[in-house]
Amino acid sequence: MRKTSIIRLGMLALLPMGGFPAIAQGQQDGGDKTIQQESIVDEVIWVVGDEAILKSDVETMRLQGEQEGIKWKGDPDCAIPEQLAVQKLFLHQAAIDSVEVTESEVSARVEQQLEYWIQMVGSREKLEEYKRESISQIRNELRDALRDRQLTDKMREKIVSDLAVSPAEVRRYFKDMPADSIPFVPTEVEVQIICQTPRVSQEEINRVKEELRDYTDRVNKGESSFSTLARLYSEDPGSSRRGGEMDYMGRGMLDPAFANVAFNLTDPKKISKIVESEFGFHIIQLIDKRGDKVKVRHILRKPLVAEETVSKALARLDSIRADIVGNKFTFEQGATAISDDKDTRNNHGLMANSSGNARTSKFRMQDLPPEVAKVVDTMKVGQISRPFEMINDRGKTVCAIAKLKSRVDGHKATITEDFQVMKEVVLKKRREEKLHQWVVDKIKATYVRLSDRYKDCQFEYQGWIK
């Protein structure tokens, strides 16, 4: 349930701005009933358009801010309700412009937030104890808040989507910038990689398949539910906490082999055959179909790689490294002909970074896979590392050697070397200015009413007090 809505506001608007009296009954002489205001249960502190902001909304955001280490601009008693009010403006415009977020986007953010909190407190049990709620209750409460946050973010992006800056504007901005305000550009590297994937033995594959067959039998016999087994045994961290349940997905969002089976399921009571994907082996159970999307739950099991097989892969890479160092062939030729990594093989082994707004070959150290960052941190340009193990983005063990192609050490930005960095600085400032003006203009055109206690606040945006 949303804490505020048009329906709820219809009831709240019948009460005066200032609070809801808690009603208690007592007896006067003669048996008359008296109404006493014992305490304030909740309070409408702002109204923005047709949306109310409650005192409890402010306290909830204050608590979340404390948990996430957020520092508010100015007095939190003024900054927090103002931020909620600004969000209402963006949400109202998002509804007018039909801006939407998908359930999968919301669920992903919910799970990220839950995982962050769990890591902060140490375990799921400690989080439940701290919040005094079950994980499912916490997840449900997060869903609406994070959906609103994502809608707000998308609306902000839409408002500034057509904004651009010219090279002349960037140069002028940089020229006038004080020396102590020039941004620092962290160290960036380009890395090439050759991977060998240790082969899983047939015996190990058979063991995993037998486990999955056993799970199917236990569900079919009524000994356990699919969701319980998923929580206990599935090795997909994103869905195992939800009993293996995934959100509605289109074919293009799933591994092709997984999608072929999932979309062919018709009976929610039946469990699929064993499916092999690039992530491991699965069994799947249908929950629902909606148009061109399917909702399923699954159990993922990953075969283990034998240490002997890993050692052989490392030894082969050591031999490949020796041949490259001995000039029998280049690293680029080795990556194209030998590497198992399909993402880099066709690019001479060069790794691609998709963590920013644009795809690039340059990485900041924190954006590299941790095993790669550890290896290349002390290398010189042109050096080739010793073989090492790593876990790829599909959760599989791979062995690799890396070559440091280039390194640009951290430095103060210059207009000649770091034009793109400076362009982003200017563009960010222009976006902030446009969004600020949009909010100011929106306030002027929106009905706003706030409690008298906020009349002396120093707000970030003008126009709240009319």
Secondary structure, 3 states (H helix, E strand, C coil): CCCCCHHHHHHHCCCCCCCCEEEEEEECCCCCEEEEEEEECCCEEEEECCEEEEHHHHHHHHHHHHHHCCCCCCCHHHHHHHHHHHHHHHHHHHHHCCCCCCHHHHHHHHHHHHHHHHHHHCCHHHHHHHHCCCHHHHHHHHHHHHHHHHHHHHHHHHHCCCCCCCHHHHHHHHHHCCHHHCCEECCEEEEEEEEECCCCCHHHHHHHHHHHHHHHHHHHCCCCCHHHHHHHHCCCHHHHCCCCECCCECHHHCCHHHHHHHCCCCCCCCECCCEEECCEEEEEEEEEEECCEEEEEEEEECCCCCHHHHHHHHHHHHHHHHHHHCCCCCHHHHHHHHCCCHHHHCCCCECCECCCCCCECCEEHHHCCHHHHHHHCCCCCCCECCCEEEECCCCCEEEEEEEEEEEECCEECCCCCCHHHHHHHHHHHHHHHHHHHHHHHHHHCCCEEECHHHCCCCCCCCCCCC
